[in-house]
Amino acid sequence: MFNEGKTAQMAAYFLLLCGNRMPHLKLMKLLYLSDRKAMNEYGFPISGDKFVSMDYGPVLSTTLNLINGWIKPKDNGWESWVTDKENHHVALKDGITRDNLDELSEADIQIMDSVWNTFKNYNQWRIAEYTHTHCSEWKDPKGSLIPISYHEIFKALGKSNEEAQFLSERIEEESYIEDVFAQL
């Protein structure tokens, strides 16, 4: 299940690492690659977001809608951590420090540090191109968008069909359980 606060803290962490401001396209790729790496290492994404293929590569669907202002953020959600997009860039809200990032586990931070260390010197176009050539779950949507299933990502990560199915179903079951408890 999508966790807006945790995803906003993921964004805040990357913004802290880069000096507080970056192109939203690069941020989106860092978030996607972090979720993908977490799925490979732990069997679960960090954000819980749904994924889609778009022209510039795979993205976190709800997170992109938040960045673009197309959906209303929750209280203490996205807008508490990240500024509105301006000139294709987002920035860290004033006063945010590493100590504020209480929803991220040490394992989450290690995943994001690994992604950051690999891609910190990439600009937004180079990292988008990387996802085109190294994330085989991405399909060119030709101006539209195509959903990416957890199963497709696990297969692209080299999991067997059976393992990909098992891991995908486990994520879906956990999301369902979280949804049920969230409604109580």
N, C-alpha and C positions, 0 to 999 in steps of 0.2 A: 504494500500500500504506500502511495506517495506520502512522503514526510516533508512538508514545505519548510518547516523550521530547520531540519537537518540539512536539506538541500541548500537552503540559504546560507547555512554555516559552512557548507562545502565551498560555496562561491566566495564567502568571506575569507576563508582560509587561503584560497588561491589569490585573492586580491591582496591579502596581507603579504604573501610571498613575492608578488610582483611590484609592490610599491603603491598599492591602493587603487590602481585604475588599469583597465585593459579592454581591448575590443571584445564585444559580447560574443562574437563568433569564436574567438580563441577560448574564452571562458566556457562556452558551451561544449567545445571539443574536449577540454580538460575534464569537465564533469562527466561527459559520456565515457571517455577513456578510463576514468576512475571507476565508474560503475562496471564497465566491462572487465577491468582487471580484478575488481572485488568478486565478480561472478566467477572468474577463472580460479581465483585463489580460495574463496570461501563459499561459493555456490549461491550468493545473494548479492544484488546490487546495494549500494549504499543509500541511494535516494529513494528507491521504490517507484520511480517514475516509469512511464511507458516510453518506448523508443520508436522513432520514425526515421525513415530515410528522407532527406530533403536534398535540394540541389548541392549544397555545400557539405554534405555528409550526414552521418547519423546525429540525431539530437534527442534530448530529453523533452518530450512533448509538453507536459504541463509547465516545466521550467521555462521553456521558450515563450509560452503564453504569458507567464509572469513577467519575463524580461520585456516583452512587447506591450505590456499593459492591457492584454486582451481578456484577462480574468482578474477578479478581485482577490488580492492577497488576504490571507488570514491575519488575525491579530497576532502580533509578535512573529509574523512570517517574513516573507521576502523583503518587504519594504522596511523592516527593522534593521536589515543587514546591508542591503544593496540599493544604490541610488537608481533613479529612473534612467533609462537608456538615453544618452545624448551624444549625437555625432557617432553613432555606432559603438560607443563605449559605455561601460558601467563602472561604477566606483564603489568603494567601501564607504558605508555611512561613518560619519565622524564618531570617534570615541571607541570604536570596536578594537579589541585586542585579542590576542590568542587566548587569554584567560576567559573570554566570553564564550568560547566555542565549547559549550558543555554537552552538546548532543553528539559530538564526534568521538568515537572510541580511539584508542591508540592504534588499533588495526586500521581504522579508516584513515587516520593521519599517515600511517606508513604507506598505505596504498597511494594516497594523494601525493606524498613526498616523492615516491617512485615515479609517478606520472609527471610531476613537476620537473624532476631532475632530467627526465628524458626530453621534455618538450618546452622547457622554459625559454630556449633561444629560438623557437619557431615563431614566425608571425602567424596571423590568423589564416592566411592563404596556404602557407606551407603545412600547417597542421590539418587543415581541411583536406588538402591533397593527400596527406598521409592516411587519413581515414578512408579515402576513396580506394587507395591501393593496398591497405593493410587490414581493413575490416570487411571481410568478404560478405558479411551480413547486409552491408549497405548495397542498395540497388538504386540506380539512377531513376528518380521519379519523373524526370523531364518536366519540371515546373510544378509538380504536384507534391504529394507525400505518400509514402508507403509504410504501413506499420511494420515494425521489426519485432518478432516474437523472441521471448527468452530462449526458446528452443533453437531458433536460428543463430543466436549469439553463441550458445553453448556448442553448437555444431561447428561454427566458425572458429571457435577456440580449440577444436580438435577432439571434443568429447564424442563418444560413440552415440549412435542414435538412441539407444536405450538409456544411457546416462543423461543425455540431453533431455529426453522425455521425463525422466525421474526428477531431475533438478528443476525443470520448468514447472512441473506439477507441484513440487514442493513450494516454490515461490507463490504460485497461484493459490494453493491451499492456505498458506500463511496470510496472504493478502485477504482472503475471504474471512478467515478467523478474526483478523484485525478489524475488518469492516463490521462484522457482527458485534464485536465488543465496543466499537466506537459508537454504535447506535444505542447501546444500553444506557 
